[in-house]
Amino acid sequence: SQTIHQWPATLVQPVGSPLSLECTVEGTSNPNLYWYRQAAGRGLQLLFYSVGIGQISSEVPQNLSASRPQDRQFILSSKKLLLSDSGFYLCALRDRVAGTGELFFGEGSRLTVL
Amino acid sequence: GENVEQHPSTLSVQEGDSAVIKCTYSDSASNYFPWYKQELGKRPQLIIDIRSNVGEKKDQRIAVTLNKTAKHFSLHITETQPEDSAVYFCAARPTSGTYKYIFGTGTRLKVLA
């Protein structure tokens, strides 16, 4: 079965500092990968998704970027964090091999920007 | 762009009563509608889903109905239990050649013992 690893699990960063969140996947190949953000008490906002290595689609123009250097690795980055970047970041995958349509989520990374 | 609206934002029911959460979607080409449950501080997990060629699906105490004409779908939980308390999200997957999933804003369900 699929496994999603996200790290770090929690971090506190000052405004203006850089960010790197990493997501790695096991148990499948060539998955669709997604980054969602959940602000406190809010819904799931789609930030980026990827259908293959080096292929990134951005849903929300902002100071965040994503990269997929390997099939099972998805990275969320920022050069300068804003207060509004605080939230719960969830990496998710859709298993193309299984073909069920289900999104599997990682445990999430909780970011606080001060 | 694609949009999914979800109501209500909060819902309190007595244990044993039923709970209904409703969602509407904007993209008529959407063909897959999952529901996720998120317990406090944890990741969302799929509880039930329905495809556009089906009008209703049941799994024990949980059911989902889909009205394609009206572009809305609903989650029904019967005989609610305290462990059903969580945030529930609906989602729709547009079929515009992409693979993104658009989520509703969530419903916080509280089941009162």
Chai-1 contact restraints between the chains, C-beta under 6 A:
chainA,res_idxA,chainB,res_idxB,connection_type,confidence,min_distance_angstrom,max_distance_angstrom,comment,restraint_id
A,N32,B,Y99,contact,1.0,0.0,6.0,A-B,restraint_1
A,G43,B,F103,contact,1.0,0.0,6.0,A-B,restraint_2
A,G43,B,T105,contact,1.0,0.0,6.0,A-B,restraint_3
A,G43,B,G106,contact,1.0,0.0,6.0,A-B,restraint_4
A,L44,B,F103,contact,1.0,0.0,6.0,A-B,restraint_5
A,L46,B,K100,contact,1.0,0.0,6.0,A-B,restraint_6
A,Y49,B,K100,contact,1.0,0.0,6.0,A-B,restraint_7
A,G101,B,Y32,contact,1.0,0.0,6.0,A-B,restraint_8
A,E102,B,L46,contact,1.0,0.0,6.0,A-B,restraint_9
A,L103,B,Y101,contact,1.0,0.0,6.0,A-B,restraint_10
A,F105,B,R43,contact,1.0,0.0,6.0,A-B,restraint_11
A,F105,B,P44,contact,1.0,0.0,6.0,A-B,restraint_12
A,E107,B,R43,contact,1.0,0.0,6.0,A-B,restraint_13
A,G108,B,R43,contact,1.0,0.0,6.0,A-B,restraint_14
